[in-house]
C-alpha cells in the first residue's frame, strides 16, 4: 500500500464513520450502544467509547461520540491494521482496562463521575513522572485524538481548518502579487 492509498483509506474511514453513530446517550444520561463493533468485542468497545467520551466530550463542538470516534477506530483496526497492529491495540486496551479496574472494579459499570476521575488520574500518571509504564494509554489517547481530528466536525469546527483558504497564483505579474505566490 503506498501513501496515496493510505490517505484514501483514512478518508474513506472518516467519511463512512461520520455517518455512523456508535453510542448515544439515553434519557437517563447513560451510554447506550447502537452500533455493533466488528473488531472490538462489546466490552472493549464500550471502554473505547467511554474513554473517548471523557477525553473529548461534547461542548460547543461535537465530542468524540458525536463524530463517531469509537466506530472509526473499530473500522480502522478491522479494515486497515495488520494482525500485529490489531493485536497490539487490543493488548493496549487490556492494559488500560486493568489500570482502571484496579480503582473502579468494573470500569464499564462505574458512574460517569467516578470513571472520569479514574481516567483523569490515569492521564496524570501517563504524562507525569512514572509515564514509562503507561505507554498503552498514551498510544490510545493519541489515536482517539487523531480519529477525532480526521472527522469533518473535528477539523472544521474544532480546528477551524479550511481547505486551501488562499489563492495560489502560479503565473502572474510580480508587481500585482509581490514576492509571494499566495494572496
Secondary structure, DSSP 8 states (H G I E B T S, - for coil): --HHHHHHHHHHHHHHHHT---EEE-TTS-EEE-S--SSS-HHHHHHHHHHHHHHS--SSS--HHHHTHHHHHHHIIIIIS-HHHHHHHHHHHHHHHHHHHHHHSSGGGS-HHHHHHHHHHHHHHHTSTTGGGGHHHHHHHHHHHHHHHHSHHIIIIIS---TT-S-B-SS--HHHHTT-SB-
